[in-house]
């Protein structure tokens, strides 16, 4: 659980912010669609932090389908929880299907970042191994 502390803290921040009355953010400059952009950003960061915790816990170097499936499922469940809370608990807020879609987009962006960064890391590691092997072959 210690590896997931940042994801848990971020989830707490998201829950607090999703539970704020709309009047609490009246002073924040807004434009059409900012709500969806915020949802996307919330879940992008949440997904990345979940991956960070999972990678640290598993001590993995390459991409893992098991980790990805768990992260996506947990992120989607958290998205459903936030919308349910906005529907039933924070009744001054509204639950919307488009918010769930924005949450899914943020999650997808997090998965893409994970796959991209792991492939870059693996490519750099492979290049380092090739360079290291070449240097060793000259030391005869």
PyMOL commands that set and color helices and strands:
alter all, ss='L'
color gray80, all
select helices_A, chain A and resi 2-19+22-25+34-58+65-88+97-137
alter helices_A, ss='H'
color red, helices_A
deselect
rebuild
show_as cartoon
